[in-house]
Amino acid sequence: MITRMRPISLVAPRHRLTAALGYLGRLAIGIPASSAAWVLLLLVLPSCKPKALQTLLAPSQALGTVLAEESLRLAGTKKQIALITHDASWGPASKAEEALKGALEKRGATVMIAKAANLGNPMLSGQPGLKAADFFEALEKSAGAGAVISLVGPPLLAEGDDARLGSNHPPVLVVATASLGDKMGVHTDPVQLARLLDARVIQLAIIDGGDPSAKPAAKADPTRELFAQNYRILCRPD
């Protein structure tokens, strides 16, 4: 059983645009829809005026801030957060990663890169993702951390890999969104995330889209409101 925390509104138009671009791109050049969407979107971004560009990137900045808050909540008294991110083949750090690091440091936490993973080529067929070996390596390196954040989706575990995990690893948070602002994310089937949550491989996941049935908070928080317009948190009930 999983629960949703603080989603409040419908999926933002940005996601509908991404989906439409992905469909058209796949028809046009025969590559995966998510990859085609970002090829086309990256062609559009340089032509945006500064204000329009900031509007496009604002949700990813809210994502980084909320992710920092949630990771520190799960970390408890420990103030070191370990990150799993993409390697240099995907370019420099995304805007979401930059916002996350800034928010963690602002709250007195230290950040370590546990793994810069090779996710595969998003322009080729097949789903890019976090290999099981890279995931387990990252957990070994971050044994003393308060939490581990994967900005590159959940680990691609084979049957039986769950047993290798043990129960003493830090809480694992996963970002499984189509976008990290100016970078392609690793979108994931929510059913797969639910299985990982139920198996306690991960403790929290962030996916695209709000929940129209949720009620807004009594005290408005602009960052949380923007986050909730674009993303949804999945976790196991306590």
Backbone hydrogen bonds in HBPLUS format (Angstrom, degrees):
<---DONOR---> <-ACCEPTOR-->    atom                        ^
c    i                          cat <-CA-CA->   ^        H-A-AA   ^      H-
h    n   atom  resd res      DA  || num        DHA   H-A  angle D-A-AA Bond
n    s   type  num  typ     dist DA aas  dist angle  dist       angle   num
A0003-THR N   A0235-CYS O   2.67 MM 232  5.47 157.1  1.72 160.4 168.3     1
A0235-CYS N   A0003-THR O   3.06 MM 232  5.47 148.6  2.16 148.9 157.3     2
A0005-MET N   A0233-ILE O   3.20 MM 228  5.37 147.2  2.32 129.0 138.0     3
A0015-HIS N   A0012-ALA O   3.08 MM   3  5.81 140.5  2.24 119.8 127.1     4
A0016-ARG N   A0013-PRO O   3.04 MM   3  5.07 116.0  2.47  97.0 112.9     5
A0017-LEU N   A0013-PRO O   2.90 MM   4  6.19 156.5  1.96 157.9 164.7     6
A0018-THR N   A0014-ARG O   2.96 MM   4  6.20 156.6  2.01 142.7 149.3     7
A0019-ALA N   A0015-HIS O   2.92 MM   4  6.13 162.7  1.95 148.1 152.3     8
A0020-ALA N   A0016-ARG O   2.98 MM   4  6.17 159.7  2.02 145.5 151.0     9
A0021-LEU N   A0017-LEU O   2.88 MM   4  6.08 165.6  1.90 155.5 159.4    10
A0022-GLY N   A0018-THR O   2.85 MM   4  6.02 155.2  1.91 148.6 156.0    11
A0023-TYR N   A0019-ALA O   3.01 MM   4  6.26 154.9  2.08 148.0 153.6    12
A0024-LEU N   A0020-ALA O   3.04 MM   4  6.30 168.6  2.05 153.5 156.2    13
A0025-GLY N   A0021-LEU O   2.79 MM   4  5.91 159.0  1.84 149.2 156.0    14
A0026-ARG N   A0022-GLY O   2.93 MM   4  6.05 153.8  2.00 144.6 151.1    15
A0027-LEU N   A0023-TYR O   3.13 MM   4  6.38 160.3  2.17 148.2 152.9    16
A0028-ALA N   A0024-LEU O   2.97 MM   4  6.15 149.0  2.07 144.2 153.3    17
A0029-ILE N   A0025-GLY O   2.94 MM   4  6.05 168.9  1.95 157.7 158.5    18
A0030-GLY N   A0026-ARG O   2.92 MM   4  4.81 141.1  2.08 128.8 134.0    19
A0036-ALA N   A0032-PRO O   2.91 MM   4  6.17 164.3  1.94 159.4 164.4    20
A0037-ALA N   A0033-ALA O   2.93 MM   4  6.11 155.4  1.99 151.6 158.1    21
A0038-TRP N   A0034-SER O   3.32 MM   4  6.55 154.4  2.39 139.3 144.5    22
A0039-VAL N   A0035-SER O   2.99 MM   4  6.31 146.9  2.10 149.6 159.5    23
A0040-LEU N   A0036-ALA O   3.11 MM   4  6.34 165.8  2.13 153.4 155.5    24
A0041-LEU N   A0037-ALA O   2.83 MM   4  6.02 155.5  1.89 145.3 153.4    25
A0042-LEU N   A0038-TRP O   2.95 MM   4  5.80 157.7  2.00 138.5 143.7    26
A0043-LEU N   A0040-LEU O   3.15 MM   3  5.19 132.5  2.38  95.3 108.2    27
A0044-VAL N   A0040-LEU O   3.25 MM   4  6.60 134.8  2.47 137.7 149.5    28
A0044-VAL N   A0041-LEU O   2.96 MM   3  5.01 128.8  2.23  96.4 110.6    29
A0045-LEU N   A0041-LEU O   2.95 MM   4  6.24 154.6  2.02 156.7 163.0    30
A0047-SER N   A0044-VAL O   3.04 MM   3  5.68 142.5  2.18 119.6 129.6    31
A0048-CYS N   A0045-LEU O   3.01 MM   3  5.35 162.9  2.04 116.2 121.8    32
A0052-ALA N   A0049-LYS O   3.00 MM   3  5.26 112.6  2.47 106.2 122.5    33
A0053-LEU N   A0049-LYS O   2.81 MM   4  6.01 158.9  1.85 163.0 170.3    34
A0054-GLN N   A0050-PRO O   2.92 MM   4  6.11 157.0  1.97 149.2 155.0    35
A0055-THR N   A0051-LYS O   3.07 MM   4  6.31 149.1  2.17 140.9 149.1    36
A0056-LEU N   A0052-ALA O   3.07 MM   4  6.39 150.3  2.16 144.5 151.9    37
A0057-LEU N   A0053-LEU O   3.00 MM   4  6.27 148.6  2.11 147.2 156.0    38
A0058-ALA N   A0054-GLN O   2.86 MM   4  5.82 128.5  2.13 144.4 156.3    39
A0061-GLN N   A0057-LEU O   3.24 MM   4  6.59 146.7  2.36 149.9 159.7    40
A0061-GLN N   A0058-ALA O   3.09 MM   3  5.12 123.7  2.42  98.8 113.4    41
A0062-ALA N   A0058-ALA O   3.00 MM   4  6.33 154.3  2.06 155.3 162.6    42
A0063-LEU N   A0059-PRO O   2.84 MM   4  6.11 149.4  1.93 145.2 154.6    43
A0064-GLY N   A0060-SER O   3.06 MM   4  6.32 155.6  2.12 141.4 146.0    44
A0065-THR N   A0061-GLN O   3.13 MM   4  6.40 156.7  2.19 145.0 150.8    45
A0066-VAL N   A0062-ALA O   2.97 MM   4  6.15 174.1  1.97 159.7 160.5    46
A0067-LEU N   A0063-LEU O   2.90 MM   4  5.93 158.6  1.95 150.1 157.0    47
A0068-ALA N   A0064-GLY O   3.04 MM   4  6.17 149.2  2.13 139.8 147.3    48
A0069-GLU N   A0065-THR O   3.12 MM   4  6.47 158.7  2.17 147.8 153.0    49
A0070-GLU N   A0066-VAL O   2.91 MM   4  6.17 163.0  1.94 155.5 159.8    50
A0071-SER N   A0067-LEU O   2.95 MM   4  6.04 156.5  2.00 146.4 152.8    51
A0072-LEU N   A0068-ALA O   3.06 MM   4  6.24 159.5  2.11 150.2 155.0    52
A0073-ARG N   A0069-GLU O   3.01 MM   4  6.19 145.8  2.13 142.2 151.9    53
A0074-LEU N   A0070-GLU O   3.11 MM   4  6.36 156.4  2.17 145.8 150.7    54
A0075-ALA N   A0071-SER O   2.87 MM   4  6.00 138.7  2.04 138.8 151.4    55
A0076-GLY N   A0072-LEU O   3.23 MM   4  6.28 132.6  2.47 138.5 145.7    56
A0078-LYS N   A0075-ALA O   3.38 MM   3  5.55 155.4  2.44 128.6 123.5    57
A0110-THR N   A0079-LYS O   2.78 MM  31  6.22 156.8  1.83 158.9 167.1    58
A0146-GLY N   A0080-GLN O   2.75 MM  66  5.59 162.7  1.78 157.6 163.4    59
A0081-ILE N   A0110-THR O   2.89 MM  29  6.26 165.8  1.91 164.0 166.2    60
A0112-MET N   A0081-ILE O   3.05 MM  31  6.40 158.4  2.10 153.0 156.3    61
A0082-ALA N   A0147-ALA O   2.98 MM  65  6.29 171.1  1.98 162.9 162.0    62
A0149-ILE N   A0082-ALA O   2.79 MM  67  6.21 162.3  1.82 161.5 166.5    63
A0083-LEU N   A0112-MET O   2.81 MM  29  6.19 153.0  1.88 158.2 167.4    64
A0114-ALA N   A0083-LEU O   2.80 MM  31  5.50 139.6  1.96 139.0 152.4    65
A0115-LYS N   A0083-LEU O   3.40 MM  32  6.88 151.8  2.48 150.9 151.0    66
A0084-ILE N   A0149-ILE O   2.74 MM  65  6.06 148.8  1.83 163.7 162.3    67
A0151-LEU N   A0084-ILE O   2.92 MM  67  6.08 170.8  1.92 169.8 168.9    68
A0085-THR N   A0115-LYS O   2.95 MM  30  6.38 157.8  2.00 163.9 169.4    69
A0117-ALA N   A0085-THR O   2.78 MM  32  6.14 150.3  1.86 164.4 154.3    70
A0087-ASP N   A0117-ALA O   2.88 MM  30  5.13 129.5  2.13 145.0 134.1    71
A0090-TRP N   A0087-ASP O   3.19 MM   3  6.11 167.0  2.21 125.3 128.3    72
A0091-GLY N   A0088-ALA O   2.92 MM   3  4.93 162.1  1.96 108.3 112.6    73
A0098-GLU N   A0094-SER O   2.99 MM   4  6.31 159.7  2.04 149.6 155.1    74
A0099-ALA N   A0095-LYS O   2.94 MM   4  6.11 158.9  1.98 145.6 151.3    75
A0096-ALA N   A0180-LEU O   3.21 MM  84  5.23 151.8  2.30 149.1 143.2    76
A0100-LEU N   A0096-ALA O   2.91 MM   4  6.09 154.2  1.98 145.0 152.4    77
A0101-LYS N   A0097-GLU O   2.96 MM   4  6.19 170.0  1.97 156.1 157.5    78
A0102-GLY N   A0098-GLU O   3.00 MM   4  6.18 164.6  2.03 148.4 153.0    79
A0103-ALA N   A0099-ALA O   2.93 MM   4  6.07 157.0  1.99 146.8 153.1    80
A0104-LEU N   A0100-LEU O   2.93 MM   4  6.16 157.7  1.98 154.6 160.6    81
A0105-GLU N   A0101-LYS O   2.96 MM   4  6.14 168.9  1.97 154.7 157.7    82
A0106-LYS N   A0102-GLY O   2.97 MM   4  6.06 151.8  2.05 142.6 150.7    83
A0107-ARG N   A0103-ALA O   3.23 MM   4  6.37 135.1  2.45 134.1 144.3    84
A0107-ARG N   A0104-LEU O   3.06 MM   3  5.18 131.4  2.30  97.7 110.9    85
A0109-ALA N   A0104-LEU O   2.94 MM   5  5.20 162.0  1.98 148.6 142.8    86
A0108-GLY N   A0105-GLU O   3.08 MM   3  5.08 160.7  2.12 108.7 110.0    87
A0129-GLY N   A0119-LEU O   3.19 MM  10  4.94 146.8  2.31 130.3 134.1    88
A0124-LEU N   A0121-ASN O   3.17 MM   3  5.72 167.1  2.19 117.6 121.6    89
A0156-LEU N   A0130-LEU O   2.79 MM  26  5.89 153.9  1.85 175.9 174.6    90
A0135-PHE N   A0131-LYS O   3.04 MM   4  6.35 153.9  2.11 151.9 159.9    91
A0136-PHE N   A0132-ALA O   2.95 MM   4  6.26 165.8  1.97 160.8 162.7    92
A0137-GLU N   A0133-ALA O   3.01 MM   4  6.13 153.4  2.09 142.2 150.1    93
A0138-ALA N   A0134-ASP O   2.97 MM   4  6.13 155.0  2.03 143.4 149.8    94
A0139-LEU N   A0135-PHE O   3.02 MM   4  6.35 154.9  2.09 149.4 156.1    95
A0140-GLU N   A0136-PHE O   3.06 MM   4  6.28 154.5  2.13 145.6 151.9    96
A0141-LYS N   A0137-GLU O   3.10 MM   4  6.38 155.6  2.16 148.5 154.6    97
A0142-SER N   A0138-ALA O   3.07 MM   4  6.21 133.0  2.30 141.4 153.7    98
A0142-SER N   A0139-LEU O   3.25 MM   3  5.12 132.7  2.49  91.9 104.5    99
A0145-ALA N   A0142-SER O   3.04 MM   3  5.21 162.7  2.07 111.6 117.2   100
A0148-VAL N   A0171-PRO O   2.80 MM  23  6.15 162.0  1.84 167.0 171.7   101
A0173-LEU N   A0148-VAL O   2.81 MM  25  6.21 162.4  1.84 162.3 168.5   102
A0150-SER N   A0173-LEU O   2.78 MM  23  6.19 166.3  1.80 165.3 168.8   103
A0175-VAL N   A0150-SER O   2.86 MM  25  6.16 157.2  1.91 173.6 178.1   104
A0153-GLY N   A0175-VAL O   3.09 MM  22  5.32 129.1  2.36 151.3 153.3   105
A0161-ASP N   A0158-ALA O   3.02 MM   3  5.59 165.3  2.04 136.4 139.2   106
A0163-ALA N   A0160-GLY O   3.26 MM   3  5.75 140.4  2.43 108.3 116.7   107
A0164-ARG N   A0161-ASP O   2.98 MM   3  5.45 148.2  2.08 112.7 121.7   108
A0165-LEU N   A0162-ASP O   3.09 MM   3  5.51 158.2  2.14 112.1 118.9   109
A0203-GLN N   A0172-VAL O   2.82 MM  31  5.46 170.0  1.83 149.8 153.3   110
A0174-VAL N   A0204-LEU O   2.93 MM  30  6.31 153.7  2.00 144.6 152.9   111
A0206-ILE N   A0174-VAL O   2.87 MM  32  6.32 149.7  1.96 159.9 169.8   112
A0176-ALA N   A0206-ILE O   2.87 MM  30  5.86 168.5  1.88 164.3 168.2   113
A0185-GLY N   A0178-ALA O   2.83 MM   7  4.57 173.0  1.83 115.4 113.0   114
A0180-LEU N   A0183-LYS O   2.79 MM   3  5.09 163.0  1.82 160.0 157.5   115
A0192-GLN N   A0189-ASP O   2.98 MM   3  5.46 126.9  2.27 112.4 124.6   116
A0193-LEU N   A0189-ASP O   3.27 MM   4  6.70 154.8  2.34 147.5 154.9   117
A0194-ALA N   A0190-PRO O   2.83 MM   4  6.06 153.5  1.89 148.0 155.1   118
A0195-ARG N   A0191-VAL O   3.10 MM   4  6.38 152.8  2.17 144.3 150.6   119
A0196-LEU N   A0192-GLN O   3.14 MM   4  6.45 157.8  2.19 146.9 152.4   120
A0197-LEU N   A0193-LEU O   2.87 MM   4  6.13 150.1  1.96 150.0 159.0   121
A0198-ASP N   A0194-ALA O   2.88 MM   4  6.08 162.6  1.91 150.7 155.2   122
A0199-ALA N   A0195-ARG O   2.95 MM   4  6.13 146.9  2.06 143.3 152.5   123
A0201-VAL N   A0196-LEU O   2.95 MM   5  5.20 143.6  2.08 158.5 162.0   124
A0202-ILE N   A0196-LEU O   3.42 MM   6  5.83 163.3  2.45 118.7 120.8   125
A0200-ARG N   A0197-LEU O   3.03 MM   3  4.92 154.1  2.10 100.5 108.5   126
A0205-ALA N   A0234-LEU O   2.86 MM  29  5.11 157.4  1.91 151.2 155.7   127
A0234-LEU N   A0205-ALA O   2.76 MM  29  5.11 168.0  1.78 159.1 162.2   128
A0207-ILE N   A0232-ARG O   2.93 MM  25  5.35 162.4  1.96 155.7 160.6   129
A0232-ARG N   A0207-ILE O   2.89 MM  25  5.35 149.7  1.99 148.4 151.2   130
A0209-GLY N   A0230-ASN O   2.73 MM  21  4.98 154.0  1.79 132.2 125.3   131
A0214-ALA N   A0211-ASP O   3.16 MM   3  5.76 164.0  2.19 119.4 124.0   132
A0225-GLU N   A0221-ASP O   2.80 MM   4  5.96 160.0  1.84 163.7 170.5   133
A0226-LEU N   A0222-PRO O   2.96 MM   4  6.10 161.6  1.99 145.5 149.7   134
A0227-PHE N   A0223-THR O   2.93 MM   4  6.11 158.7  1.97 145.8 152.5   135
A0228-ALA N   A0224-ARG O   2.86 MM   4  6.00 162.2  1.89 148.5 153.1   136
A0229-GLN N   A0225-GLU O   3.06 MM   4  6.30 130.3  2.32 140.4 152.9   137
A0229-GLN N   A0226-LEU O   3.26 MM   3  5.17 136.3  2.46  94.4 106.2   138
A0230-ASN N   A0227-PHE O   3.00 MM   3  5.46 152.4  2.07 110.8 119.4   139
A0231-TYR N   A0227-PHE O   2.76 MM   4  5.72 149.4  1.85 162.5 173.1   140
